[in-house]
């Protein structure tokens, strides 16, 4: 028996969805895909958000999802997040450029 169960994980993921809205996750497949993606991120060196000492990356990913430390994004919200990240990156580059760098470019 899996603990937490798929039903429990689906409830956690959809807990922020208001009545009448489409649920973020409606199938076990979505849970499996999200946790496997997170496990790959952990293997690649991303920071673990829960106490995961001695646990396999997939178990850590399931625990992070169960505790609400990670979120599953819909396609629409993922696109919005990417746009915001790109805008922030452009703003950071603009902020770090000095007047001397601009003068060098103009010459």
N, C-alpha and C positions, 0 to 999 in steps of 0.2 A: 504494500500500500504506500502510495506516495504521500508524503507530508511536506508541505501543505498540498491539498488536492487541487486538481485543475479548477474545480468549482470555486474553491476558496481564492485562488489566484485571480480568477476572472472577476470575482466580487471586489477584490482589492483594487484591481486596475480600473474597474468601472465605478468605483465609489465616488469619484468627482463628477460624474455625468449627471446632469439634471434630468428630471422626469420629462419625457417627450423627446429627448435628444437620442441620437443613435449611440449605442455603446461603443467604446473604443475597441473592445475585444469581445467577440462573440463565439470564438472557437478555440479549441485546444491548440490548433495549428499555430495561431497567432502567439500564444504563450510560448510554445516550443521555439518558434523562430526568434522571438525577442530574447529569450534567455540564452539561446545558443549564440546569438550575436554578442550579447553582453559577456558571455564566457570567453569568446574569442578576443574581446577587448581586454579582458583581465589577463589572458595568456600573453597578449602583446605588451602588457606592462601598465595598463590603466590602474588607477588607484582603486582599491577595494573599499567599499562603503560600509561594510559590516565586518564583524569579527569573523574572519575566514581562515584562521590558522588551522592547518591540518585538513582542510576541506578541498574537494576538487572544484575547479573553476565553475562548472555548471551548478553545483550545489550552492556556491556563493551567489551566483547570479539569481537563482530561484529565491534565496533568502533575501537578497536586495529587493527583488520585486515584491515579495510578500510583506516586507517592512515599509514599502512605499519609497524606498531610496532612489529608485529609478522609475521612469515613466515610459510607457509605450506611446509613441507619437503616431497620429494618423498621417496620411500623406499630406494633407493640407497644413497641419501644424508643423510638420517637418520642413515643408517649403518655407513657411513663415520664419522658422528658426534659422534656416540657412540664409535668408535675405537679411535678417537682423545681424547675423554673424558677419556677413560680408560688409554691411554698412559700418559695423563697429571696427572691422579691420581697416577700412578706408579711413575712418576717423582717427584711429591710432597712428596710421602712417602720416596723416596730415599733421597731427599733433607733434610727432617726433621730428619732423623736418625742421631744420633750422634756417634762418635767413641766409646764412652762408651757403647752404646747399642750394637754395633757390638762385642765388647769384651765380654760382658755378654753372647751373643749368642754363641760365640766360646767356652766358658768354659763349 
